[in-house]
Amino acid sequence: MNVTISSQHNYRRIVLAISLSLVAIALVWVFLPKAYGAQLGYRSLLLSDDRVNVSATYLLNFNITDPETLGSLKVQFCSNDPIINDVCIAPQGFDISSVTLGSESGVTDFTILASETDSNTLVLTRTPSTYNGGGVTLTFDNVINPADPGTDYARLLTYATSDASGSFNDYGGIAFGIVNPLQVTSTVPPYLLFCGGITISGFDCSTASGDYVNFGDINSTNTSSAQTQMVTATNANTGYNMYVYGTTLTSGNNVINPMATQDVSRPGISQFGINLVANQTPLVGANPVGPGVAAPTSSYDVPNWFKFVSNDVIASTSQPTNYTKLTASYIVNIPSNQSPGVYVTSLTYVCLANF
Amino acid sequence: MHNRLLALKRYAYLTISLVFGATATGLVFLTSTANAAGQVQNRSIEMSSSVPSATGVTYLISFKAATTTTIGGIAVDICNDTPIVGSTTCVYPTGFSWGSATPTIASGTVDYNSASPYSGGTASAVWGFPEAFVGGGGANYQTLFACDATAANCTGTTSTISVTSGQYIYFTVTGVTNPSTANTPFYARIVTFDTVADLISATTGYLPTADRTSTTRPATFTGEVDYGGVALSTANTVSITATVMEQLTFCDSGPNGGGTNPITSYCAGTLTTPSITIGNGGTPSVLSFTADYGGYIFTQATTNASHGIVVNMKKTGTQTCGGLSSDGSTCGIPASSGTSSGQPTPAVITAGTAGIGLCVQPGTGVTATSPYSGTCTGVPPAGSNNPPSTDQVGMNDTTYASLTNLESAYGSQLYSSASTLNSANNVLEFIATASATTPPGIYTASYTLVATGTF
């Protein structure tokens, strides 16, 4: 009895082993290499724009290695893989059905076979004839990109038939990516660069130094003069106006007359005035320098002519200006009967940008 | 009887296993016989190929002597029905052949070594002039006689070897032709004899003259020392196919919270929107005309494209220029490059001269394309978002003979590789500055990065 049971057990094992063998054989058969043609070489797909959902131009390149009868080309777009004969899942949102064929090289007589073209499959047709091999470049316009970022695939198949029927000649896969666009943002604030000092190196406001001008002893026979510097720049759309505020030189109740109207230096006459240009009489000041377009106003831009009226606009520009260095010249003349004393004033320059 | 049945069941099962495993090595097979001699152990016949009808196959015949004695010859008989020594039939496996009437024993040597048939023997005996016979009614040579003789067909002066029980005896026969039926077991019967004369005896030897062209075998042999059976099998060639599909994994990201690259291998990690604000880092972060500031975008490419990849950058905004625009039309902060012989080149951005440029800090296997190939750090200095003022950047906004620009159909080439890439991280370092007259406003540009593999 035991022997019989053992025999039945072995029989089942035999059946099982045979079954497994058949399965193994079947699997081997399934995965045997298919009789594919050659793989297309140098395959690439260049997108003019790889943002999701946009219309783009696709530049397809590939190389047919050996001569073959070429009647059609199928380009199939899939989201799952580029493997020929595998199930193709169309990329979400992708649409090539309205494509137009742009430039062609290598093979130049392809046309779109509309009857075989759908949203993710494009078939190009030509009169079947021998193509001796070589590079092929095709441009597809008006392709709607997939809706999702990530990697998608194209499968290429060449056929001897004109409608992509029958077995294919050559094949190849391409992977291409859809990525998020790159955004660069930068904020440019309103600028007004304005600084002053006795001296400023170049246009570097950090080097401005000094804010005290000492004319020394003044007399009725010579003009006393001095100068200061200012650097300005602005990106204000309509430029800026520079004002001067303050009083003339005073010493208690004694004053040196401000030059209410533009005039030249006249020693022996009570005068206090400024301008923003280079002067010869007296030898003081400098013309504006720099790449900017700011300039002294007409009352303060004539060499050797000076004026001082508080609240006057002494320099301006009607547009954005790059660096401009302005040099303010100061002259003092007194009559012989000018009361002695220490004459002092404080001037304030205001630069008002108009954004 | 029951034991015989069990033995047959086991035999069948082992055979199936052999086919399933597609092995070319004969498996040890055990039968019980009434033979008085000892059964050789660890016996096997290793085939160099199990492909049906394969020719030029080498059979390595190996077994351990069961008896301490002298051996003058060995019979190896190939049968299709059973490996049982003493069975009175031996069906010829269609297509099998030892190769010729005088088959080739490799190097003419039979080695006996106590270690293993694969460790190399130190003691050996030259066994030449073997003989094979057409048996079982087949058309080829079915039965092999291995012997130590000085003339063909185990004749002339013969000698013996002394073996100890447990000692390996092994030899190879070359030029064998496999049976023609695929995935089918066949068997070898091995019998050792005390002398050559007993082996080849026309009446009491392994294969009497009357049986040399038939399926008949004697039940017993004179001078038999040891015996054993081996199962072998032919098998179809196993074809293994693995498809590696075209791969291109490309991604971009802004920095993580710590200002560094968040992309891990194969575009994993917590990627951020590839959007950067270039400025002084204040609130708001603004651009200056007295300094240049930078921003960083990280990209990673992995591909098995054998001819490498090309990554282009293309302007996608409405402006008609490649730089930053505040009005969607003109570029108040234009694309900036140096020039050399009419070609854009990397150059240092000078603060106060409005412009934006880009430098690629390439990863392994990647080459940046001019003007993006300047010297740059590719990472923010510690505690600052202001790249070194010596970093060189560029941005190709003009068409040159060999370079397409940001506004062309497919953009401007940033970098490329000559072959495959494995998670190559490539940092895009942007540097921008304004001029004193750059109108205030929010300047933007949108670019798309297009990676193209050539497979």
Chai-1 contact restraints between the chains, C-beta under 6 A:
chainA,res_idxA,chainB,res_idxB,connection_type,confidence,min_distance_angstrom,max_distance_angstrom,comment,restraint_id
A,V3,B,H2,contact,1.0,0.0,6.0,A-B,restraint_1
A,N10,B,K9,contact,1.0,0.0,6.0,A-B,restraint_2
A,R13,B,Y13,contact,1.0,0.0,6.0,A-B,restraint_3
A,I14,B,A12,contact,1.0,0.0,6.0,A-B,restraint_4
A,I14,B,Y13,contact,1.0,0.0,6.0,A-B,restraint_5
A,A17,B,I16,contact,1.0,0.0,6.0,A-B,restraint_6
A,L20,B,F20,contact,1.0,0.0,6.0,A-B,restraint_7
A,S21,B,V19,contact,1.0,0.0,6.0,A-B,restraint_8
A,S21,B,F20,contact,1.0,0.0,6.0,A-B,restraint_9
A,F31,B,T241,contact,1.0,0.0,6.0,A-B,restraint_10
A,L32,B,S239,contact,1.0,0.0,6.0,A-B,restraint_11
A,P33,B,T241,contact,1.0,0.0,6.0,A-B,restraint_12
A,Y42,B,T454,contact,1.0,0.0,6.0,A-B,restraint_13
A,R43,B,F455,contact,1.0,0.0,6.0,A-B,restraint_14
A,S44,B,T452,contact,1.0,0.0,6.0,A-B,restraint_15
A,S44,B,T454,contact,1.0,0.0,6.0,A-B,restraint_16
A,L46,B,Y410,contact,1.0,0.0,6.0,A-B,restraint_17
A,L46,B,T452,contact,1.0,0.0,6.0,A-B,restraint_18
A,L47,B,V450,contact,1.0,0.0,6.0,A-B,restraint_19
A,S48,B,A409,contact,1.0,0.0,6.0,A-B,restraint_20
A,S48,B,Y410,contact,1.0,0.0,6.0,A-B,restraint_21
A,D49,B,T448,contact,1.0,0.0,6.0,A-B,restraint_22
A,D50,B,T448,contact,1.0,0.0,6.0,A-B,restraint_23
A,D50,B,V450,contact,1.0,0.0,6.0,A-B,restraint_24
A,R51,B,T448,contact,1.0,0.0,6.0,A-B,restraint_25
A,D81,B,M245,contact,1.0,0.0,6.0,A-B,restraint_26
A,P82,B,M245,contact,1.0,0.0,6.0,A-B,restraint_27
A,P82,B,E246,contact,1.0,0.0,6.0,A-B,restraint_28
A,I83,B,T243,contact,1.0,0.0,6.0,A-B,restraint_29
A,I83,B,M245,contact,1.0,0.0,6.0,A-B,restraint_30
A,T151,B,L248,contact,1.0,0.0,6.0,A-B,restraint_31
A,T151,B,T249,contact,1.0,0.0,6.0,A-B,restraint_32
A,G173,B,E246,contact,1.0,0.0,6.0,A-B,restraint_33
A,I174,B,E246,contact,1.0,0.0,6.0,A-B,restraint_34
A,I174,B,F455,contact,1.0,0.0,6.0,A-B,restraint_35
A,A175,B,E246,contact,1.0,0.0,6.0,A-B,restraint_36
A,A175,B,Q247,contact,1.0,0.0,6.0,A-B,restraint_37
A,A175,B,L248,contact,1.0,0.0,6.0,A-B,restraint_38
A,G177,B,L248,contact,1.0,0.0,6.0,A-B,restraint_39
A,G177,B,F250,contact,1.0,0.0,6.0,A-B,restraint_40
A,G177,B,A451,contact,1.0,0.0,6.0,A-B,restraint_41
A,V179,B,D252,contact,1.0,0.0,6.0,A-B,restraint_42
A,V179,B,L449,contact,1.0,0.0,6.0,A-B,restraint_43
A,N180,B,P274,contact,1.0,0.0,6.0,A-B,restraint_44
A,P181,B,T316,contact,1.0,0.0,6.0,A-B,restraint_45
A,P181,B,S446,contact,1.0,0.0,6.0,A-B,restraint_46
A,P181,B,T448,contact,1.0,0.0,6.0,A-B,restraint_47
A,L182,B,P274,contact,1.0,0.0,6.0,A-B,restraint_48
A,L182,B,I297,contact,1.0,0.0,6.0,A-B,restraint_49
A,L182,B,Y447,contact,1.0,0.0,6.0,A-B,restraint_50
A,L182,B,L449,contact,1.0,0.0,6.0,A-B,restraint_51
A,Q183,B,S275,contact,1.0,0.0,6.0,A-B,restraint_52
A,Q183,B,S446,contact,1.0,0.0,6.0,A-B,restraint_53
A,V184,B,I276,contact,1.0,0.0,6.0,A-B,restraint_54
A,V184,B,A445,contact,1.0,0.0,6.0,A-B,restraint_55
A,T185,B,T277,contact,1.0,0.0,6.0,A-B,restraint_56
A,T185,B,T444,contact,1.0,0.0,6.0,A-B,restraint_57
A,S186,B,I278,contact,1.0,0.0,6.0,A-B,restraint_58
A,S186,B,G279,contact,1.0,0.0,6.0,A-B,restraint_59
A,S186,B,L287,contact,1.0,0.0,6.0,A-B,restraint_60
A,S186,B,L324,contact,1.0,0.0,6.0,A-B,restraint_61
A,S186,B,A432,contact,1.0,0.0,6.0,A-B,restraint_62
A,S186,B,Y443,contact,1.0,0.0,6.0,A-B,restraint_63
A,T187,B,P284,contact,1.0,0.0,6.0,A-B,restraint_64
A,T187,B,V286,contact,1.0,0.0,6.0,A-B,restraint_65
A,T187,B,I442,contact,1.0,0.0,6.0,A-B,restraint_66
A,V188,B,L287,contact,1.0,0.0,6.0,A-B,restraint_67
A,V188,B,A434,contact,1.0,0.0,6.0,A-B,restraint_68
A,V188,B,T438,contact,1.0,0.0,6.0,A-B,restraint_69
A,V188,B,P440,contact,1.0,0.0,6.0,A-B,restraint_70
A,V188,B,G441,contact,1.0,0.0,6.0,A-B,restraint_71
A,P189,B,V286,contact,1.0,0.0,6.0,A-B,restraint_72
A,P189,B,P440,contact,1.0,0.0,6.0,A-B,restraint_73
A,P190,B,P440,contact,1.0,0.0,6.0,A-B,restraint_74
A,A233,B,A436,contact,1.0,0.0,6.0,A-B,restraint_75
A,N235,B,T437,contact,1.0,0.0,6.0,A-B,restraint_76
A,N235,B,T438,contact,1.0,0.0,6.0,A-B,restraint_77
A,N235,B,P439,contact,1.0,0.0,6.0,A-B,restraint_78
A,N235,B,P440,contact,1.0,0.0,6.0,A-B,restraint_79
A,P320,B,T437,contact,1.0,0.0,6.0,A-B,restraint_80
A,N322,B,A436,contact,1.0,0.0,6.0,A-B,restraint_81
A,N322,B,T437,contact,1.0,0.0,6.0,A-B,restraint_82
